Amino acid sequence: MQSLRASIRSFTTAYPKESYVFIVASLLNAIGNAMLWPLVTIYVHNVLHRSYAEAGVVLLIQSAAGIVGQFLGGSLYHRVGPKRLIVSSLILTGVAQLFLIVAKAWIPYIFIMALNGFLFSVTMPAVNAFVGFRWPDHQARLFNSIYVFNNMGVAIGTSLAGVLAAISFNLTFFIDGISTASFGVFFLVFFNRIHLTSDSRMESGLPRQTAGSGLRPLLVDYRLYLFLALGSMLVMMSTSAWNSGVAAYLNSKGLSPAVYSFLWTVNGIVIVVGQPFTSLLNRLLTRSLYARLISSALFYAVGFCLMLLLHADYIELVIGMIVCTFGEMLLNPSIPAIVSQTTGRSAPFYLGLVGSVGSVGRLVGPPLYGALFDSFGVTPILLVSTVATAVGAGLFVVHRLLRSEVQPTLI
């Protein structure tokens, strides 16, 4: 109990006061968003009466729109400014999510899902860049704390998703839209209250990226992003196995949506209660951000391999989810921290670029896995995910070797 109190006291004094409001708001936003995305495959199949492959097409189109959104969000950060970019995209995302209530036909549903994917993805590199620029002395730990609290929201949201979907999918869409729009309103108030000095790196009037830099020089310097982005792409493709493989597998066995959503509840719980494990791991083995990056893909590979060998019983999928979750816990905070610390003033652009290339995996995964499931079941999906994450670990090693002269710090 004393150590728990010490941990809480350490957390509540570790960061600037204004950052705690941001963390709590991120938690509430995550609760709303977690009610939507785990149920897409089941909604398309059970409500719109389409095949699993067609559900994969919806996720493909949404991911394609997200790729454009992430790249655009990173590119526009310094041109538009974080306030207008983040606030407008979040509020419009909330409106798009509310339109899902009335988009009951196939084509309108696809359009709204694509719009939702585009608008929400615009905010992702912008928010990460905002954190890195606003609190540069705390960015690595803040990325981790925001990630943990977001996943507390995932644990809560996914536990509610199946229950709410059993009552009404429209109720899920309504709560999701309201929470996202409210997060946009929070940012509006937050930006109006914080003080931006004239030399703040967040201000939109500063030079574009770096002096004299255009798009081509940023892309030519491939060592900054290419292998990191490709490794992320393979890992993201593999995670599509949950929505387009495991969800379909459980549904084909006659299990309710609540059973599938419970896997994501487990995911969120492990992220919160597993922090002591990852802290110990980081002290003993994964002491650098690069070590955490490489280890993350290896955890994913082990998790998918376990499910490839054993997936007849539900508990085996739960164990696989737990192992993969440790990979997620190492991966998600590491990528924005590495990019923010090694690309300087161009961080928003590279955050958007790495995120958009990574999202290509989410673009390829759903239709590939949907088609595989319709033809062969869940086994080849788990095989592809195992191999892809192992290759992703190798690409992260290449990125580390090419960037050996730049060592991001764990501040």
Secondary structure as UniProt FT lines:
FT   HELIX           2..12
FT   TURN            13..14
FT   HELIX           17..33
FT   TURN            34..36
FT   HELIX           37..39
FT   HELIX           40..46
FT   HELIX           52..80
FT   HELIX           82..99
FT   TURN            100..102
FT   HELIX           106..134
FT   TURN            136..137
FT   HELIX           139..167
FT   HELIX           169..193
FT   TURN            198..199
FT   TURN            201..202
FT   TURN            204..205
FT   TURN            211..212
FT   HELIX           215..220
FT   HELIX           222..224
FT   HELIX           226..241
FT   HELIX           242..246
FT   HELIX           247..252
FT   TURN            253..254
FT   HELIX           257..273
FT   HELIX           275..284
FT   HELIX           289..309
FT   HELIX           314..342
FT   HELIX           344..346
FT   HELIX           347..376
FT   HELIX           379..402
FT   TURN            403..405
//
